[in-house]
Amino acid sequence: MLGKLVDGELQKADGRILVYEDVVVANPREEDYRKAGYKDIKDNPLEEMDGYTQVAEYTETEDKIIINYHYEEATDDVE
């Protein structure tokens, strides 16, 4: 899977149209996404733990984006 960090959020390579710089690509291939700055994603999820949610933390290297997680206590937003 390929992705790109945009303003600190992960944007996955999916869709039928890719727009970057002054280029529009219909039905983009992997090489098109790589030209647009997308990188391989390495996801390291934790085991599920009752009462906690997993919050993603992104680290970007030259050739990939690494997703690590930490636990946060789940909150019940009941109104």
C-alpha contacts under 8 A as a table, 3 or more apart, distances in Angstrom:
res1	aa1	res2	aa2	distance
1	M	12	K	7.64
1	M	13	A	7.32
1	M	40	D	5.93
1	M	41	I	5.85
2	L	12	K	6.05
2	L	13	A	5.38
2	L	33	Y	7.72
2	L	38	Y	5.83
2	L	39	K	5.15
2	L	40	D	4.58
2	L	41	I	5.62
3	G	10	L	6.44
3	G	11	Q	5.44
3	G	12	K	4.21
3	G	13	A	5.33
3	G	38	Y	5.00
3	G	39	K	5.43
3	G	40	D	6.43
3	G	41	I	6.22
3	G	65	I	7.40
4	K	10	L	5.75
4	K	11	Q	5.20
4	K	12	K	6.48
4	K	13	A	7.71
4	K	37	G	6.71
4	K	38	Y	4.78
4	K	39	K	6.28
4	K	65	I	7.61
5	L	8	G	5.54
5	L	9	E	5.32
5	L	10	L	4.67
5	L	11	Q	6.02
6	V	9	E	5.28
6	V	10	L	6.37
6	V	11	Q	6.63
8	G	58	Y	7.81
13	A	33	Y	6.85
13	A	38	Y	7.28
15	G	18	L	7.26
15	G	27	N	7.54
16	R	26	A	5.77
16	R	27	N	4.66
16	R	28	P	6.59
17	I	24	V	6.95
17	I	25	V	5.64
17	I	26	A	4.65
17	I	27	N	5.90
17	I	28	P	6.58
18	L	23	V	7.98
18	L	24	V	5.74
18	L	25	V	5.06
18	L	26	A	6.56
18	L	27	N	7.74
18	L	28	P	6.32
18	L	33	Y	7.63
19	V	22	D	7.47
19	V	23	V	5.75
19	V	24	V	4.59
19	V	25	V	6.45
20	Y	23	V	5.39
20	Y	24	V	6.71
20	Y	36	A	6.03
25	V	28	P	5.63
25	V	32	D	7.65
28	P	31	E	7.95
28	P	32	D	5.69
28	P	33	Y	6.89
29	R	32	D	5.27
29	R	33	Y	6.62
30	E	33	Y	5.20
30	E	34	R	6.28
31	E	34	R	5.02
31	E	35	K	6.21
32	D	35	K	5.14
32	D	36	A	6.38
33	Y	36	A	4.98
33	Y	37	G	6.54
33	Y	38	Y	5.39
34	R	37	G	5.13
34	R	38	Y	4.80
34	R	39	K	6.41
35	K	38	Y	7.27
39	K	63	D	5.91
39	K	64	K	4.92
39	K	65	I	6.46
40	D	63	D	6.89
40	D	64	K	4.73
40	D	65	I	6.25
41	I	64	K	5.76
41	I	65	I	4.89
41	I	66	I	5.95
41	I	67	I	7.41
42	K	64	K	7.19
42	K	65	I	6.22
42	K	66	I	4.79
42	K	67	I	6.11
43	D	66	I	6.07
43	D	67	I	4.78
43	D	68	N	6.71
44	N	66	I	7.63
44	N	67	I	5.86
44	N	68	N	5.26
44	N	69	Y	7.15
45	P	67	I	7.78
45	P	68	N	6.57
45	P	69	Y	6.25
46	L	54	Q	7.41
46	L	69	Y	6.66
46	L	70	H	7.84
48	E	52	Y	7.87
48	E	53	T	7.90
49	M	52	Y	5.74
49	M	53	T	7.58
51	G	73	E	6.00
51	G	74	A	5.34
52	Y	71	Y	5.91
52	Y	72	E	5.36
52	Y	73	E	4.36
52	Y	74	A	4.65
53	T	71	Y	5.64
53	T	72	E	5.41
53	T	73	E	6.28
53	T	74	A	5.57
54	Q	69	Y	5.81
54	Q	70	H	5.61
54	Q	71	Y	4.81
54	Q	72	E	6.40
55	V	69	Y	5.27
55	V	70	H	5.44
55	V	71	Y	6.23
55	V	72	E	6.92
56	A	67	I	6.24
56	A	68	N	5.82
56	A	69	Y	4.53
56	A	70	H	6.82
57	E	67	I	5.72
57	E	68	N	5.25
57	E	69	Y	5.68
57	E	70	H	7.67
58	Y	65	I	6.67
58	Y	66	I	5.74
58	Y	67	I	4.86
58	Y	68	N	6.51
59	T	65	I	5.72
59	T	66	I	5.11
59	T	67	I	6.58
59	T	68	N	8.00
60	E	63	D	7.87
60	E	64	K	6.04
60	E	65	I	4.49
60	E	66	I	6.28
61	T	64	K	5.33
61	T	65	I	6.22
61	T	66	I	7.90
